Amino acid sequence: KEQHLSGNRQDETLPDGRVQLTWKESELPVQDLSIKEEDDHRLYIAPKEFKLDNFRGSMTDWSELGLWKYQLNEGRDILPEEFKIKILELVEGIEDPYEKIAVLYDYLQKNFRYVSIQLGIGGWQTMTATDAVKYSYGDCKGLSNLMKAMLETAGIPAYYTLVYAGEGESDIHTDLPSNQFNHVILRAEVDEQPVWLECTSNSLPAGYLGSFTNDRHVLVVTPTGGYLAKTPGYQEDHWNRVENEFYIRLDDRGDAQMTMKQHLEGNPAYTATSLSRQLDSRQQRDYFNKYSAISGLIIQDYELKPDHLDSLPIADREVKGIIQKFAQTTAKRLLLKPFFTKIKLEEIGFKNFDLSESYTIDLPSGVGSEFSLMPLEIKEEEYSILIENCLENNQLIVSRKIKVSLSDSQDEEAKKLIVSKINSVGNGAYHFTKPSLSQQ
């Protein structure tokens, strides 16, 4: 497959009947590290026929390549009889197929660990399911093969699936049947609908892949050959939702007590949960502070509770703390500094994002607003923002709703600009007048 080649190609038949192809390119532009793969000058080559050890294969189409992969692993998914009994005991009494998958996936996550195996044919061929059970480990091939065998024991069809993994990686060339893969996942099926499983993870809920293998073409391997499918993109609103509730109580010195309750769904929940596994408690607080628009926040209590609703990751976070100098006061006025949550670039990485938040701020008695209480609404092609303010009973109640919907054409710089614009809207100070002495 030629990509952006403008030189000459020469075909020459050799005396033994083989055809020699020669490409010559000249005056290619100087490249830098920022060049995108799709803009590069490249030549992709794949053999029609090949042999690995004693296994012959063909790349004439995806079906043939998938068939070779199936034959390479055929018979290596046999489980020990005592382990089959264990599997059937785990799902005994469970009628719902997804629940069976979730139970067995949870068992895999808790009892088997990932070990990379890439030497010799082991880089291509899975270890046997019997060995995976014996040693309680496997690589992506071995763990996916083991999970496949476990599901089939429970009566659920599952298929070994090849993928080019990596966060932000380009999709494979679907018009060039070839080995473009570096990872294996599993496609289970419930009523002919896929339930995707990342078998090297010990934290993902069953049916959720995350950004490592989402939204890309994969090769599903079956006994009759392979076929291309695509993993979910997780772009719907319910996969990218954040709900925040802030309660802020102002004291006479201008400091404030803050309580934040946050509910995360989908990708934001998984990101928060992943960070909680990578960072200790102090580092998590520092990370939260980094993206908080409220300067002077001292976190006193921080708690994150990860969970999932079927395949949807969810998490609830509660933060309590003190905001130093949240309000500036003079004899006649009170000024609140900006407090809106900052949108992060990675939050719009899945193209859609839905944020709803409310702020309830207790104010001194008798203050009046020096700002417009009228709603602020902005609608752009890529995002919409609605901010509503209410001042009553010495409380300022602010609600903000943001919806982001990006197209495939927006690159990283365009996304950064969108994030900057969103974070600048309505994030000014709130001004209030104090009551005069005669009114107090």
GUVEXGU-959386 format. One line per 5 residues: for each residue x negated, z negated, y negated of C-alpha. Coordinates in steps of 0.5 Angstrom, whole numbers, plus 500, padded with zeros to 3 digits. Example, Ala and Ser with C-alpha at 12.3 -4.5 7.8 and 13.67 -1.06 7.14 Angstrom:
// GUVEXGU-959386
475/484/509  473/486/502 .
This chain:
// GUVEXGU-959386
500/500/500  497/502/493  498/498/487  496/501/480  491/506/483 .
490/512/479  484/515/483  483/520/488  485/519/496  481/523/501 .
483/524/508  478/526/513  479/527/521  473/525/524  471/528/531 .
474/523/535  481/524/532  481/518/528  483/519/521  478/516/515 .
481/514/509  477/514/502  480/511/496  475/512/489  477/508/483 .
473/508/476  474/505/469  478/499/472  479/494/466  476/488/466 .
480/482/469  480/475/467  483/469/471  490/470/467  492/477/471 .
498/477/475  498/479/482  503/484/481  499/487/475  492/488/479 .
489/494/482  490/493/489  490/496/496  493/493/502  492/495/509 .
495/493/515  493/495/522  499/499/526  496/496/533  492/490/534 .
490/485/539  488/478/539  485/475/545  490/478/551  496/479/546 .
497/486/544  502/487/538  504/492/533  506/492/525  510/498/525 .
516/494/523  517/486/522  521/486/528  515/488/532  511/483/529 .
516/478/530  516/480/537  508/479/538  509/472/535  514/470/540 .
510/472/546  504/469/543  508/462/543  513/464/549  513/458/554 .
510/453/550  516/449/548  517/446/554  518/438/553  517/433/558 .
523/431/562  523/423/560  522/426/552  528/430/553  532/424/556 .
530/421/549  533/426/545  539/426/548  540/419/547  538/419/540 .
544/424/539  549/421/544  556/420/541  554/425/535  559/431/534 .
557/434/527  551/439/528  548/437/522  548/430/523  544/431/530 .
539/435/526  538/430/521  537/424/526  532/428/530  528/431/524 .
528/423/522  525/422/529  520/427/528  518/425/521  517/417/523 .
513/418/530  509/425/529  504/426/524  500/432/521  493/435/523 .
491/441/522  489/446/528  486/452/526  480/454/530  480/460/535 .
487/462/537  489/455/535  490/458/528  495/463/531  498/460/537 .
502/453/537  500/447/541  504/446/547  510/441/545  508/437/551 .
501/436/548  505/434/541  509/429/545  503/426/548  498/426/542 .
504/425/537  501/430/532  501/437/531  500/442/525  505/446/522 .
506/451/528  506/445/533  511/440/529  515/446/528  515/448/535 .
516/441/537  522/440/533  525/447/535  525/444/543  528/438/541 .
534/441/537  535/446/543  535/440/548  541/438/543  544/444/544 .
542/447/537  539/454/536  533/454/532  527/459/530  520/459/529 .
519/462/522  513/464/518  512/463/511  507/464/505  507/457/502 .
505/454/496  508/452/489  509/458/485  506/463/489  508/470/489 .
513/473/495  510/477/500  510/485/500  517/486/504  515/493/504 .
509/492/508  510/489/515  503/485/516  501/478/517  502/475/510 .
503/468/512  500/462/512  505/456/514  510/455/519  517/452/518 .
524/452/522  530/455/521  536/451/525  543/454/525  550/451/524 .
556/455/525  551/461/523  548/458/517  541/456/516  539/449/516 .
531/449/513  526/444/516  519/443/513  516/440/519  510/437/516 .
514/433/511  515/425/512  520/425/506  524/431/505  531/430/507 .
534/435/513  535/442/510  531/441/503  524/445/503  522/443/496 .
518/448/491  512/449/497  516/454/501  523/455/497  525/462/494 .
521/467/498  522/472/504  520/469/511  519/472/518  524/469/523 .
522/469/530  527/471/536  526/473/543  528/480/541  524/481/535 .
523/478/528  527/479/522  526/478/514  530/472/511  530/468/504 .
529/461/503  534/458/498  532/458/491  535/451/489  537/454/482 .
545/451/482  546/446/477  547/440/483  540/442/485  537/440/478 .
541/435/475  539/429/471  544/423/468  541/418/463  545/412/461 .
541/408/455  543/401/452  539/399/447  540/392/443  537/391/436 .
534/385/434  533/382/426  526/384/427  527/391/428  525/391/435 .
530/392/441  531/391/448  532/397/452  536/398/459  536/405/462 .
540/407/468  538/414/471  541/418/476  537/424/479  540/430/484 .
536/435/487  529/438/485  528/432/479  530/427/485  525/430/490 .
519/430/484  521/423/482  520/421/489  514/424/491  511/421/484 .
513/414/487  509/416/493  503/418/490  502/413/484  502/406/484 .
507/401/480  503/401/474  501/409/474  509/410/475  510/406/469 .
505/410/465  508/417/467  515/415/465  512/412/458  508/419/457 .
514/423/457  519/418/453  520/420/446  521/412/444  514/410/442 .
512/403/442  516/402/449  513/396/453  516/397/460  518/390/463 .
522/392/470  521/399/473  525/401/480  526/407/483  531/408/489 .
530/415/493  536/417/498  539/423/500  546/426/501  546/431/507 .
540/436/504  541/434/497  535/429/495  538/424/490  535/418/486 .
537/412/482  532/409/477  532/403/472  528/401/467  528/395/462 .
523/394/457  522/392/449  521/398/444  517/395/439  519/397/431 .
525/401/434  528/400/427  525/400/420  528/396/415  528/396/407 .
533/391/403  538/397/403  537/401/409  536/401/416  532/407/420 .
532/408/427  526/413/430  527/419/435  529/416/442  532/423/445 .
529/424/452  523/429/452  525/435/457  519/437/461  516/444/463 .
517/443/471  524/441/470  526/448/468  521/451/474  528/452/478 .
531/456/472  537/452/471  537/445/469  543/440/467  542/434/463 .
547/429/461  545/423/457  548/417/453  545/412/448  549/406/446 .
545/402/441  548/395/438  547/395/430  547/389/425  554/388/423 .
557/392/417  552/398/417  554/405/415  551/412/417  547/416/412 .
548/422/417  553/427/419  557/424/425  560/432/426  558/434/433 .
551/439/433  552/445/438  547/450/439  548/456/444  542/461/446 .
542/466/451  537/461/455  540/454/453  546/450/450  546/443/447 .
551/439/445  550/432/441  556/428/439  555/421/435  560/416/434 .
559/409/430  564/404/431  564/396/432  557/396/430  555/401/435 .
552/408/435  554/412/441  550/418/442  551/423/448  547/429/449 .
548/435/454  543/440/455  544/446/460  538/451/461  539/458/465 .
533/462/465  532/469/467  526/472/472  523/475/466  521/469/463 .
513/467/464  510/460/463  509/461/455  516/463/454  518/457/458 .
514/452/454  517/455/447  524/454/450  522/447/452  519/446/445 .
525/448/442  530/444/446  526/438/444  526/439/437  534/439/436 .
537/433/434  531/429/435  530/426/428  531/419/425  538/416/424 .
539/413/417  544/407/416  546/403/410  546/396/410  552/392/407 .
550/389/400  550/381/399  557/381/396  560/385/403  556/380/408 .
